[in-house]
Amino acid sequence: MRHSGWLTRLFGTREPARELPERESAPLLEIAAPEPEQSRLPTFRKASARTRPRDSQIEAMRSKVRGAFSPSRPIVDSELYSGRTRLLRSLISAVEDSNMHVIIFGTRGIGKTSTLHVLNAMARKARYIVHYGSCGQNVTFAELFGAVLSDIPLLFHQDYDPVASEVEEGLSFADLYQDEPITVPLLSEAFTRISGTQVLVILDEFDRVEDGNVRRLVAELIKNLSDRAAPVQLVIAGVAQNIDEIVEHIPSIRRNILPIRVPNMEAAEVRELVGRGADRSGLRFADEARERIVALALGLPYIASLLAHHASLLALEARRKTITLADIDAAVEQAVGEIELRLNPALLRLARSASESKEGPLLVDLARRSLESGGIFSLSDADEARALDELSLGRGLVRRGEGEGAFVEDGLPVYLWMRAALDQSREAPLLKAAVPE
């Protein structure tokens, strides 16, 4: 089934891709092809990263690409962290100037964990004691904060002299309370005895914690720490639409918490992400290739990094340093294949069927709106509401609310959007994605 009409309306029209100068379009990596007997099957590159001289340049660039564009891993190198200057400034100001606790929330792939890693590094550089913990669904309150106590040296306890034997042995706050149950009152008392430093407790993926009692205890601890002006602050992050989905609702702690929804990147920030990765890896994105990523990413660093990663490796396979529009289209095809494998097979069949039905254009548009707005899309008119009934009741792809909806699985809108982009490149290769201002 052809979709050229509504895909043109969705993505816009374009001129033929600008032809690159011969010196850029021709292969730039003068590396001989492998011998025939070596090309029969793919092989691992050595774990030691030692390669033959003729392969060393391209392998070095591959390694840089994997570090520069890492869609499956958070960014830990602050030099590659892009487009979040205002977010970091808000976090640092909340901790340093306002002595507030922070709750960061937003959709998957928006950059929460990368932000926390960079915040962790910056706080350590400023001599903060930082505990970084990634939460599991069965974690207990005692496990979470027992680890925090272990990270605070006894050197910073107000009752211990720096030359005390316990300090010289390298003991921590945890050694003082090893025989006592870890409770909110115990932690409140222990943290008020910290002297000569500031402690930052970062709890990532807090949405995975299933025990509501843990959420309630964390909220109580926040209140106690604020009331006692303890030199300990919490930064908590999770996938959520609001802070009530992260911590237990306690009205009295609202004034002690700064909630921050991580927004989608602006177009200029996505360009910065692509540009920094290109600089790091020694590659160049043709203008139309970069703008294609900007348009398809919809402000999500995960999508931008995913497409840049695949496109860069494809260019290197062709012995080129310049990434072209064709590389981006091929990267979209790879991304669609990967996402399909992650989706529930039954749900994938329903999504494919719906995208080829009369609801297809609306479905893709809802996917776009969902990705742009953190997972929730609003309904603009009665016709959309009626069509959504078919998608929710008849096909089970979305959940219907009052005047709004959401996809039943957060991988669905990415899949539908990427598949529409793939259909566009296959059916109308001269179409160009509209670039957001």
C-alpha positions as CSV (number, residue, x, y, z in Angstrom):
1,M,0.0,0.0,0.0
2,R,1.4,3.4,-1.0
3,H,1.5,6.2,1.5
4,S,3.1,8.9,-0.6
5,G,0.3,11.5,-0.1
6,W,0.1,11.6,3.6
7,L,3.8,11.0,4.1
8,T,4.4,14.0,1.9
9,R,2.1,16.1,4.1
10,L,3.8,14.7,7.3
11,F,7.4,15.0,6.2
12,G,7.2,17.7,3.6
13,T,8.8,17.8,0.1
14,R,12.4,18.2,-0.8
15,E,14.8,18.9,-3.6
16,P,17.3,16.3,-4.7
17,A,20.1,15.9,-2.3
18,R,23.0,18.2,-2.9
19,E,25.8,16.4,-4.7
20,L,28.9,16.4,-2.7
21,P,32.2,17.5,-4.1
22,E,34.2,14.6,-5.6
23,R,36.8,14.8,-2.9
24,E,34.1,14.3,-0.2
25,S,32.0,11.7,-2.0
26,A,34.9,9.5,-3.0
27,P,36.2,7.0,-0.4
28,L,38.7,8.8,1.8
29,L,40.1,5.9,3.7
30,E,42.7,4.3,1.6
31,I,42.4,0.8,3.1
32,A,42.7,-2.3,1.0
33,A,39.9,-4.8,0.9
34,P,40.5,-8.0,2.9
35,E,41.8,-11.1,1.2
36,P,39.0,-13.3,-0.3
37,E,39.5,-16.1,2.2
38,Q,39.2,-13.6,5.0
39,S,35.9,-12.1,3.7
40,R,33.9,-15.3,3.7
41,L,32.7,-14.8,7.3
42,P,32.7,-11.9,9.6
43,T,35.2,-11.9,12.5
44,F,35.6,-10.2,15.8
45,R,38.2,-7.5,16.1
46,K,40.8,-8.4,18.8
47,A,39.8,-7.4,22.3
48,S,43.1,-5.7,22.7
49,A,42.2,-3.4,19.8
50,R,45.4,-4.4,18.0
51,T,44.7,-4.3,14.3
52,R,46.8,-4.7,11.2
53,P,48.4,-1.4,10.1
54,R,46.1,-1.0,7.1
55,D,43.0,-1.4,9.3
56,S,44.2,0.7,12.2
57,Q,42.8,4.0,10.9
58,I,39.3,2.7,10.3
59,E,39.2,0.7,13.5
60,A,40.3,3.7,15.5
61,M,37.4,5.7,13.9
62,R,35.0,2.9,14.6
63,S,36.0,3.0,18.3
64,K,35.5,6.7,18.4
65,V,32.0,6.4,16.8
66,R,31.0,3.9,19.4
67,G,32.1,6.3,22.1
68,A,30.6,9.4,20.5
69,F,27.2,8.0,19.6
70,S,26.0,5.4,22.2
71,P,22.2,5.0,22.0
72,S,22.3,1.9,24.2
73,R,24.4,3.5,27.0
74,P,24.2,6.8,28.8
75,I,26.8,9.5,28.2
76,V,29.5,9.6,30.9
77,D,31.9,12.0,29.1
78,S,31.0,15.6,29.8
79,E,32.7,16.6,26.5
80,L,30.1,14.7,24.6
81,Y,27.2,15.9,26.7
82,S,25.2,18.2,24.5
83,G,22.3,20.6,24.6
84,R,21.5,20.5,28.3
85,T,23.2,23.6,29.6
86,R,20.0,25.1,31.1
87,L,19.1,21.8,32.7
88,L,22.5,21.4,34.4
89,R,22.4,25.0,35.5
90,S,19.0,24.4,37.1
91,L,20.2,21.3,38.9
92,I,23.4,22.8,40.3
93,S,21.5,26.0,41.4
94,A,18.9,23.9,43.2
95,V,21.5,21.9,45.1
96,E,24.1,24.6,45.7
97,D,22.1,27.8,46.0
98,S,18.6,26.7,47.2
99,N,19.6,23.6,49.2
100,M,16.7,21.7,47.6
101,H,16.1,18.1,46.8
102,V,15.5,17.4,43.1
103,I,13.2,15.0,41.3
104,I,13.9,14.6,37.6
105,F,11.3,12.8,35.5
106,G,10.5,12.3,31.8
107,T,10.1,9.7,29.1
108,R,12.6,7.0,28.2
109,G,15.5,8.1,26.0
110,I,15.2,11.8,27.0
111,G,18.7,11.9,28.6
112,K,18.0,11.6,32.4
113,T,20.7,9.1,33.1
114,S,23.3,10.9,31.0
115,T,22.5,14.1,32.9
116,L,22.9,12.4,36.2
117,H,26.3,10.9,35.2
118,V,27.5,14.4,34.2
119,L,26.1,15.9,37.4
120,N,27.9,13.2,39.4
121,A,31.2,14.0,37.8
122,M,30.8,17.8,38.3
123,A,29.9,17.4,41.9
124,R,32.9,15.1,42.6
125,K,35.1,17.6,40.9
126,A,33.8,20.2,43.4
127,R,34.7,17.9,46.3
128,Y,31.2,16.7,47.1
129,I,30.8,13.2,48.4
130,V,28.5,11.6,45.9
131,H,26.7,8.3,46.1
132,Y,25.3,7.2,42.7
133,G,22.8,4.3,42.9
134,S,20.7,2.7,40.2
135,C,17.5,1.2,41.7
136,G,16.1,-2.2,41.1
137,Q,12.5,-3.2,41.5
138,N,13.1,-5.2,44.8
139,V,15.5,-2.8,46.5
140,T,14.9,-2.0,50.1
141,F,15.2,1.3,52.0
142,A,18.0,-0.3,54.1
143,E,19.9,-1.4,51.0
144,L,19.7,2.0,49.4
145,F,20.9,4.0,52.3
146,G,23.2,1.5,53.9
147,A,25.3,2.0,50.7
148,V,25.1,5.7,51.2
149,L,26.4,5.5,54.8
150,S,29.3,3.3,53.4
151,D,30.3,6.1,51.1
152,I,30.8,8.7,53.8
153,P,34.2,8.5,55.5
154,L,34.2,8.8,59.3
155,L,36.6,11.7,58.7
156,F,33.6,13.9,58.1
157,H,31.8,13.0,61.4
158,Q,31.7,16.0,63.7
159,D,32.5,13.8,66.8
160,Y,35.7,12.3,65.4
161,D,39.1,13.9,65.3
162,P,41.0,13.6,62.0
163,V,43.8,11.6,63.7
164,A,41.4,9.3,65.5
165,S,42.3,5.6,65.1
166,E,38.9,4.9,63.5
167,V,39.5,7.6,60.9
168,E,43.0,6.3,60.1
169,E,41.5,2.8,59.7
170,G,39.3,4.2,56.9
171,L,36.0,3.5,58.7
172,S,32.8,5.0,57.4
173,F,29.5,6.1,58.8
174,A,28.1,2.6,58.1
175,D,30.6,1.1,60.7
176,L,28.9,3.2,63.4
177,Y,25.5,1.8,62.7
178,Q,26.2,-1.8,61.5
179,D,24.2,-3.4,64.3
180,E,21.2,-1.1,64.0
181,P,18.3,-1.2,61.6
182,I,18.5,1.6,59.1
183,T,15.5,3.8,59.6
184,V,14.5,7.4,58.8
185,P,15.2,8.6,62.4
186,L,18.6,6.9,62.4
187,L,19.6,8.4,59.0
188,S,18.3,11.9,60.0
189,E,20.5,11.8,63.1
190,A,23.5,10.4,61.3
191,F,23.3,12.9,58.4
192,T,23.1,15.9,60.8
193,R,26.5,14.9,62.2
194,I,28.2,15.3,58.9
195,S,30.8,18.2,59.0
196,G,33.2,19.7,56.6
197,T,31.6,18.4,53.4
198,Q,28.4,18.2,51.3
199,V,26.8,14.9,50.4
200,L,24.8,14.3,47.2
201,V,22.7,11.2,46.9
202,I,21.7,10.3,43.3
203,L,19.1,7.7,42.9
204,D,18.5,6.8,39.3
205,E,15.6,4.6,37.9
206,F,13.6,5.2,41.0
207,D,10.5,4.4,39.1
208,R,11.5,0.8,39.1
209,V,11.0,0.5,42.9
210,E,7.8,-1.4,43.4
211,D,7.6,-1.2,47.2
212,G,5.4,1.8,48.0
213,N,6.8,1.8,51.5
214,V,10.3,2.6,50.1
215,R,8.8,5.6,48.3
216,R,7.1,6.8,51.5
217,L,10.2,6.4,53.6
218,V,12.3,8.4,51.1
219,A,9.7,11.2,51.2
220,E,9.9,11.2,55.0
221,L,13.7,11.3,54.8
222,I,13.5,14.3,52.5
223,K,11.3,16.2,55.0
224,N,13.6,15.4,57.9
225,L,16.7,16.4,56.1
226,S,15.2,19.7,55.1
227,D,13.8,20.4,58.6
228,R,17.2,19.7,60.2
229,A,19.2,21.5,57.5
230,A,21.4,18.4,57.1
231,P,24.2,18.7,54.5
232,V,22.7,15.9,52.4
233,Q,20.6,16.4,49.3
234,L,18.8,13.8,47.2
235,V,18.5,13.9,43.4
236,I,16.0,11.3,42.3
237,A,15.2,10.4,38.7
238,G,12.7,8.1,37.0
239,V,10.4,7.6,34.0
240,A,7.2,9.4,34.9
241,Q,4.7,12.0,33.9
242,N,4.7,13.8,37.3
243,I,6.5,13.6,40.7
244,D,3.7,11.7,42.3
245,E,4.7,8.7,40.2
246,I,8.2,8.9,41.7
247,V,7.8,9.5,45.4
248,E,4.9,9.2,47.8
249,H,2.6,12.2,48.0
250,I,3.4,14.2,51.1
251,P,2.2,17.8,50.8
252,S,4.6,19.1,53.4
253,I,7.7,18.2,51.3
254,R,6.6,20.1,48.2
255,R,8.4,23.2,49.3
256,N,11.6,21.2,49.7
257,I,11.6,19.7,46.3
258,L,12.3,21.1,42.8
259,P,10.6,18.9,40.2
260,I,12.2,19.0,36.8
261,R,10.7,17.5,33.7
262,V,13.5,16.8,31.2
263,P,12.3,18.4,27.9
264,N,12.9,17.3,24.4
265,M,16.0,19.0,22.9
266,E,15.6,21.9,20.5
267,A,16.8,21.6,16.9
268,A,20.0,23.5,17.7
269,E,20.7,21.2,20.6
270,V,20.4,18.1,18.4
271,R,22.7,19.7,15.9
272,E,25.2,20.2,18.7
273,L,24.9,16.5,19.7
274,V,25.6,15.4,16.1
275,G,28.4,17.9,15.7
276,R,30.2,17.0,18.9
277,G,30.0,13.3,18.0
278,A,31.3,14.0,14.5
279,D,34.2,16.1,15.9
280,R,35.1,13.3,18.3
281,S,35.1,10.6,15.7
282,G,36.7,12.5,12.9
283,L,33.8,12.3,10.6
284,R,31.6,14.8,8.8
285,F,27.9,14.9,8.3
286,A,26.7,16.4,5.1
287,D,24.2,19.2,5.8
288,E,21.2,17.4,4.5
289,A,22.2,14.2,6.5
290,R,22.5,16.2,9.7
291,E,19.2,18.0,9.1
292,R,17.5,14.6,8.4
293,I,18.6,13.5,11.8
294,V,17.3,16.7,13.4
295,A,13.9,16.2,11.8
296,L,13.5,12.6,12.6
297,A,14.8,12.8,16.2
298,L,11.9,15.1,17.3
299,G,14.2,16.3,20.1
300,L,14.9,12.9,21.5
301,P,18.7,12.3,22.0
302,Y,18.1,8.5,21.9
303,I,16.8,8.7,18.3
304,A,19.5,11.2,17.2
305,S,22.3,9.1,18.7
306,L,20.8,5.9,17.2
307,L,20.7,7.2,13.7
308,A,24.1,8.9,13.9
309,H,25.6,5.8,15.2
310,H,24.3,3.5,12.5
311,A,24.9,6.0,9.7
312,S,28.5,6.7,10.8
313,L,29.4,2.9,10.8
314,L,27.8,2.5,7.4
315,A,29.9,5.3,6.0
316,L,33.0,3.7,7.5
317,E,32.1,0.4,5.9
318,A,32.1,2.2,2.6
319,R,35.5,3.7,3.4
320,R,34.1,7.2,3.6
321,K,34.5,10.0,6.2
322,T,31.4,11.9,5.1
323,I,27.9,10.7,6.1
324,T,25.4,11.2,3.4
325,L,21.6,11.3,3.2
326,A,21.6,7.8,1.9
327,D,23.5,6.7,5.0
328,I,20.7,8.2,7.2
329,D,18.0,6.4,5.2
330,A,19.9,3.1,5.6
331,A,20.3,3.8,9.3
332,V,16.5,4.3,9.6
333,E,16.1,0.8,8.1
334,Q,18.5,-0.7,10.6
335,A,16.7,1.1,13.5
336,V,13.3,-0.2,12.4
337,G,14.7,-3.8,12.3
338,E,16.1,-3.4,15.8
339,I,13.0,-1.9,17.3
340,E,10.8,-4.7,15.7
341,L,12.8,-7.3,17.6
342,R,12.2,-5.5,20.9
343,L,8.4,-5.2,20.5
344,N,5.9,-7.9,21.6
345,P,5.2,-9.9,18.4
346,A,1.4,-9.7,18.8
347,L,1.6,-5.9,19.3
348,L,3.9,-5.6,16.4
349,R,1.5,-7.4,14.1
350,L,-1.3,-5.1,15.3
351,A,0.8,-2.0,14.7
352,R,1.8,-3.1,11.1
353,S,-1.9,-3.8,10.3
354,A,-3.1,-0.5,11.7
355,S,-0.4,1.5,9.9
356,E,-1.6,0.1,6.6
357,S,-5.2,0.8,7.3
358,K,-7.3,4.0,7.1
359,E,-6.1,4.9,10.6
360,G,-2.4,4.8,9.4
361,P,-1.9,8.6,8.9
362,L,-3.5,9.4,12.3
363,L,-1.5,6.6,14.0
364,V,1.8,8.0,12.8
365,D,0.8,11.6,13.7
366,L,-0.2,10.4,17.2
367,A,3.3,8.7,17.4
368,R,4.9,12.0,16.5
369,R,2.9,13.9,19.0
370,S,3.6,11.3,21.7
371,L,7.3,11.6,21.1
372,E,7.2,15.4,21.2
373,S,5.2,15.6,24.4
374,G,6.6,13.0,26.7
375,G,4.3,10.1,26.0
376,I,0.9,11.8,26.2
377,F,-0.9,13.1,23.2
378,S,-4.0,15.3,23.2
379,L,-7.0,14.9,20.9
380,S,-7.7,17.9,18.8
381,D,-11.3,17.1,17.6
382,A,-14.2,14.7,17.6
383,D,-13.0,12.9,14.5
384,E,-9.7,12.1,16.2
385,A,-11.5,10.8,19.2
386,R,-13.7,8.5,17.1
387,A,-10.7,7.2,15.2
388,L,-8.8,6.7,18.5
389,D,-11.7,4.4,19.7
390,E,-10.8,2.0,16.9
391,L,-7.1,2.2,17.8
392,S,-7.7,1.6,21.5
393,L,-10.8,-0.7,21.6
394,G,-10.4,-2.5,18.2
395,R,-6.7,-2.8,18.0
396,G,-5.4,-2.3,21.6
397,L,-2.5,0.0,20.6
398,V,-3.4,3.0,22.7
399,R,-5.0,3.8,26.0
400,R,-7.8,6.4,25.9
401,G,-8.3,9.1,28.5
402,E,-10.4,12.2,28.7
403,G,-9.3,14.3,25.8
404,E,-5.9,12.5,25.6
405,G,-4.3,9.2,25.1
406,A,-1.0,7.2,25.3
407,F,0.5,4.2,23.6
408,V,0.3,0.9,25.5
409,E,4.1,0.4,25.1
410,D,6.7,3.2,25.0
411,G,8.5,1.5,22.1
412,L,5.5,1.8,19.8
413,P,5.6,5.5,18.9
414,V,9.4,5.2,18.1
415,Y,8.7,2.2,15.9
416,L,5.7,3.8,14.1
417,W,7.6,7.1,13.5
418,M,10.7,5.3,12.2
419,R,8.7,3.0,10.0
420,A,6.9,6.0,8.4
421,A,10.3,7.5,7.7
422,L,11.4,4.3,6.2
423,D,8.3,4.1,4.0
424,Q,8.9,7.7,2.9
425,S,12.5,7.0,1.8
426,R,11.5,3.9,-0.1
427,E,8.4,5.2,-1.8
428,A,9.5,8.8,-2.5
429,P,13.3,9.0,-2.4
430,L,13.2,12.7,-3.4
431,L,11.1,13.7,-0.4
432,K,13.0,15.6,2.3
433,A,11.9,15.6,6.0
434,A,10.7,19.0,7.1
435,V,13.3,20.6,9.4
436,P,11.9,22.1,12.6
437,E,12.8,25.8,13.2
